[in-house]
Amino acid sequence: MDTINEIIAAQRAYFDTGVTRPAAFRRAQLQKMRQWIHAHEEDIYNALKADLNKAPFETYATEIGIVLEEIKYACSHLNSWVKPKRVPTPITQFPSKCFRYPEPYGTVLIMSPWNYPFQLTLAPLAGALAAGNCAVLKPSAYSPATSAVIADMVTELFPKQYVAVVLGGREENQELLKQRFDYIFFTGGVTVGKLVMRSAAEFLTPVTLELGGKSPCIVDETANLKLSAKRIVWGKFLNAGQTCVAPDYLFVHRSVKEPLLKEMKKQIRAMFSETPVQNPDYPKIINQKHFARLQGLMQEGRIVIGGEINQQTGQIAPTVIEGITGESPIMQEEIFGPLMPVLEFEKLEEVISFVNKREKPLALYYFTTSKANERRVLSGISYGGGCINDTVVHLATSYMPFGGVGGSGMGQYHGKASFETFSHKKSIMKKSLLLDIPLRYGPYKDAYLKLLKMIQK
């Protein structure tokens, strides 16, 4: 078995041959990925069932479908993306022309998490290959079945000097981060994200960090409560709340709190049955460590919906908790599970102030029919992205970039943004040889300064 050093050395040599640069080669690799995914759909369903108890519909909607759409979008637009783009040239540089020339970084490292292990490994890979890079993938050890499927795919489709998978846990992560890569793309938690950035700084390696945080969901007194409840319940308890952009906590106007919670209770029963912890299609918590952590967070406040657990299956019912303040333990960390703490507000400014005093969230969801309130939230709070009158779905498109800001991450991907993330754009000025204006050359004359000022006005 090759060592990590040997894999990276082989990839650098392969990249230097130039074979990954032609657009036709890149598109062919993406199409091979698409064909393999279609041919092995059942294997992917089985792996996600084993790791997270995901139903086939949820697996396709949140994992397979998103990857296929990213591949399709990249293949459709690749010819345009790889072309140098002309940009305006300042009059002071006449006669010349300027353009930006995209080029791949080289060998990139993609480190992915366990909560959407297929999507969050292969969607970045699609962008890296579309940009012409070689790649080393490090899927999570917490989702071993899906990691094994990814390893099988990569082994069958690509030579290891082009794409390689490194399996394992913390030891392998640490060894990878000791190496010099040309780019690192990391999806995961803030704590590990800081370690990745610290390691990347050793070699001045550029990074994208897709992290998380406490994403607020706000419901004001003008909202459509029935539809709001339906969409909040879906987004919060998708994958049993183990979603980086899940609504982390609910901020609801005091006047509509009770009717909203009543509607949410109805929607939870409709979507997950009267006994979610016995529902064979309801996802499980990834492991005992996270299960115990979530149990601890349920100890404060008053459970008004749910609260049941199934230790044997690793399931925790969709749970709504009242009696929470901004200082409660559940409000000090990203929940990453099916627990929804509820806070009240009277004036919208209270919510804006509350959110702005904390780390910038990855997502924000606002339910309202007031355009004035909508404008106030959009302009008054900094966050990665989000929805008005819905949850989560803003990331399920190749037409908009997805990413965080501040404590929730840096950099963006999806669609063209993925290509741009994994590409360096060289700025080139091509000067004419037919004419050489003497203005810039010494010895400088007073008249030259006057003329330069006139030109640059």
N, C-alpha and C positions, 0 to 999 in steps of 0.2 A: 504494500500500500504506500502510495506516495506521501511524503511529508508535506505540510503546508508550504514550507519553503520551496520545495520542488514544484508544487502546483503553480505557485505564483511565478517562479522563474520560467516554467514552460509557457504560461500564458503571456508573459512579456515577449518571449521569443516569437510566439505565434502572432501576436498583435503586430510586431515589427515587420512581419512579412507583408502586411497590408491587405491580407485576405478579407478582413472584416469590414473594409471601408466601402466597397461598392454597394449601392442601394439594392441591387438585385440579390446580392448575398444576404443582406440583412432581412429583406422581405421573405426570402426562402426559409430562413430560420424561424421567423415568426409563424409562417404558414405550417411548418412542421410541428410547432407547439400546438397550434390550433387543431390540427388533425389528430395529434396524440390525445389531446384532452377529449375530443369527441369519441375517440375509440375506447377510452378508459374511464368513461363517465361513472360506471358502476363501481370501479375501484375507488374513485374519489368519494362517491357517496358512502361507501363502506368505511373509508378511513375517517371521514368527518363524523360518522356515526360512532365509531370506536373512541375517538378523541373527545368529542363534545356532545354526543347524542343528538346531532343535528338531523332533522328530517330532510329528505331529498329536496323538497321544494325550497327550504331555507338554504340548503347548500348551494343549489343552483342560483337562487336569487342573489345571495350575498357573497358567493365565492366564484363559482364557475362562470356564471353569466358576466360578471364584471371583468374577469380576465379575458374572456372571449371578445367582449366589446372593445377593450383596450387594444387587443391584437388587431381586430378588424379596422379600428380607427387609424392605427399606426400604418398598416399596410396601404390604406386608402390615401394617406397624406404624405407618405415618406418621400416621394419624388420631389415634392415641393419643399419639404423641410430641409433636405440635404443641400439644396442649391444655395450658393452665395447670394446674399441679398444686397442690392444697391442701396446706399444711403446718400443723402445730400452732401455736397462738398462745399466748404466755405469759400467765398470769393478770394480770400487771401491765398488759397492753395491752387488757384487756376494756373495752368490747365492740368487737371487730374480727375480721377474718379475714386470713390470710396465704396467699400463693400464689407460685409461681415461674413466670415467663412466659418461654418460650424465644423468642428472636428471632435472625434471621440476622445475621452480622457485616457483610456488604456485599459487597465485592469481594475475593476470596481468590486467592492465588497458589499453585499446586500445581506443585512441581518434582520430577520423577521420574527414576529411574536407568535404566540400560540392561539390567540383568540379567533383570528381569521387566517389560519396558517397557509391555506392554499392561495387565497387572493393576495395577501400581503407579502408573499414571496414572489409570485409570478407576475403580478401587475408591474412592480418595479423592474423585474427582469425583462419584460417586454419593452419597457422604455430604454433600458441599458443596451439591449441588442439592437433596437431601432436606431440608436445613436452610434452604433458601430463598435461597442466595447466588448472585451472579454469580461467574464463575471465569475466570482466565487460566491456561492449561496451558503448561508448559515441559518437553516430553519431551526425552530425551537425544539428543545429536548422534551418540553411538556406536551407536545402533540406528536408522538412518535409514529403513529400510523400514517398521518399526512406527510410527515417528513420523509418517510420511507417511499411513499408514492412519488413525491417530488424527486427523490434520488433516483428512482427507477426511470422516470421520464428523462431526466438529464443524461443518465448513463446511456439510454437507448438512442437519444437524439443527437448528442453533441460529444465531440472529443473533449477530454478533460482539460486540454490546453486552451479550449474555447470557453466552456462552461463547466464548472465543477461544484460539487456539493460536499460540504464538510458537516458531518453529523457529530453529535455529542452535546455536552453541556458547558458548564462554566470553564472548565480547563481549556476546551477548544476555543471558546470565545476569547479567553485571555491570550491564547497563542496567536489567534488571528489578529488581535489588536496590537500585537507587537510588530506586525509586518507593515511594510510600506505599500500602501495601495494608492491608486491615482484618484479614487473617489470612494467615499463610504456613505451608504444609504442605510439608515437605522430606523426601525419602527419598534417602539416599546415604551417602557416607563421612563420617567424623568431621572431616577437614580442611575440607571444603567446608561441613559443618554449622556449624562455628565461624564461618565467614565469613557464612553466612546469619543466624546469631543476632546477630552484630555489626552487620550491616546493619539488621536488624529493630529493634535497640535504638535506632537513630537516630530512629525514629518511635514507639517504645514499642509496636511491633506484636507481638501474641501469636504464638507459633510452636508447631508440632509438629515435632519432629525424630525421624525414624525412621532410626537409624544402624545400627551393627553391632557388630563387636568379635570377640573370640576366644571362641566358645561351646564350652565343654567337653562332652565325651561321656565318661561314667564307667561302667565295667563292673566290678562287684565279683565276688567269688568265688562268690556265690550265683546269679548270672544264668543264664538259659537261653541258652547260648552260640550255638546254631544260629539261633534266632530273633533274638537280639541282633545277630549278624553280618549277617543278611539286612536288618534295618531300619536298621542303621548304614550299610551300603553304599548302600542306596537313598537315604537322606537326605543322605549326604555327597556322592555323585557325581551327584545330580540336577542337571541343568543344568551338568554338568561342574564342580560345586562352586561355581558362581557364584551363591550363595544367601546372603542376609544371615544367615539362621538355620541354615545348614549346620553340622553338627558341625565345629569348627575343628581340634580336636586330641583324641586318644583317651588317656584315663587308665585303664589296665586293671590289675587286681590281678595281682601277679607270678605267682600260682599258676595263672592261667587265660590268661595272655597267649598262649602258643604255640597252644593249641587254638582260641582266638578268631581269631587271625590265619590259621590254617589254614581255618577256616570262612569267613572274609572272602574269602580267595583263591578259594574255590569259588563264592561268591556273585557275585563280580566277573565270573568267567568265565560264570556262568549268565545274568547280566543284560546283559553287554556283549560277550560272545564272547571267544574266545581272543586276538583282535587288536582291541581297542576302537578304536584309531586308524585302522582301516579300516572301522569300523561306520558305515554311512550315517545311522543314527538317533542316534548319540552326539553330543551338542552340542560345539561348538567354543569356543575361547577368543575373547573378543569382538574383540580386535585384537592387533597385533604387540607393542605396548607391554606389555600384560599378559602375553602369551605369554613374552616375554623375562624379565619379572619373576619369573614362576613357574619358568622354567628356572634362574634364579639361586638360588631357594630350594631347589632339588633338589640343590645341590652339597654340602651338609653332611649328615652322617648316612649311614645304610646303607639303600638301597632294597631292600625284601624282597618287594614286590609291585609289578608294573607298571614305570613309568619310561620307557616308550616314548613317542616324540613323532612327530607328522606335521607337519612345517613347512608343507607344501603346503596341508593342510586346516585347520591351526590347532588340531589336536586333541592333547591330552595324556592318556595313559591313566590310569585310576584308579591312584594310586600311594600306597603305604604305606611310611613311612620310620621306621626304628629308629635308636637311638644319638643321640637328641635330648635335650637338657636345657632347662630353663627359660630359659637364656641363649642358646640357639641363635638365629640370625637368623630362622628360620622361626617362632619363638615370639614375635617382637617386633612382628609386624603381623598383621592379619587376612589369611588366605591367599587367600580368594576364588578358589579353583581346586581341581582334583582331587588335592590332595596331603594326606595324612593322617599327621602326625607322631604317634608313639606314645611315651607315657611310662608308667612302672610305678609302682605304689604297694604298700605293705604294709599300712598302716593308713589308714582312711577320713579320719582327722583330717589326714593329710598333704595329701590332695586339697583338703579344705575350706580349709586354711591357704593352699595354693598359689593357689586361685581368689580368695580374699578379699584377697590382697595385690596383686591386679591390678585393672584397670578392671572395673566390673560388666558382665558379658556380657549380650548381647541374649537368649540362650537357654542352657538347660542341659538335658542329657539324661542320665538315670540308669537303668541297667539293673541290676535287683536283684529278688530275691524276699523280701528281708528288710524287714518293715514298720518295724522299729526303725531300720535304716539309711536307709530312705526318709524317715522323719520327721526324722532328723538332717540330711540334705541339704536338705530343704525348708525347715527352720527355720534352718539354719546358713549359707546362702549367699544373697545378694541378686542377682537377675537378672530380666530382663524377663518371661520365661515359658518354658515348656518341656514336656517329656514324661517320664513314668516308663515305661520299657520301650518307647519308640518315639522317633522323631525327626521334626521339622519339622511334623507334622500338626496341632499345636496352633493354628497360625495359619489353618487351613482351615475355620473355623467362624464364622458370624455371631453365635453365642451368647456368645462370649467376646471381650473387647477384646484387641488386640495392640499391644505397644509396648515400648520399652526403659526403662532406668533408669540414672541416672548417665551414664557415658561412652557408653552404648549408645543414649541418646536420651531424649526426654521427650514425654509425651502418648501417647494411645492411639486406635485406631480399629478398625473392623469392627462391623457391626451397629449397635445403638443407640449405641455409643461413637462411631461416625463422626458421627451426628447431633449428639451432645453436643459433640464436638470443634469442629464448625463452627457452633455456636450459643452465644450468650450468654444466660444465664438471669438475667433481672431478678427481684430479690426485691421483692415488693410487699406492703404492708400497707394494707388498706382499713378505715378507721375509721368506726364508726357515728356518725351525727349525732344520734341519739336520746338519748344519755347522755354526759356529759363529767365524768369523775371528777376532782375538784379537787386530788387528792393531789400531783400533780407541779408545781403552780404555786406560786410564792411569794406572800406571804412564808412561808418554811418554819417549821413548828412542831415542837417536840420530839415531839409525839404522832404527827406524820406519819412521822418516821424510825422510830419504834417499830413503827408499822403496816406500813411498807415492809419492814422486816426480817422481820416475821411472815409477810407474803405470800410473800417470796422464800425462805423456809426450804425 
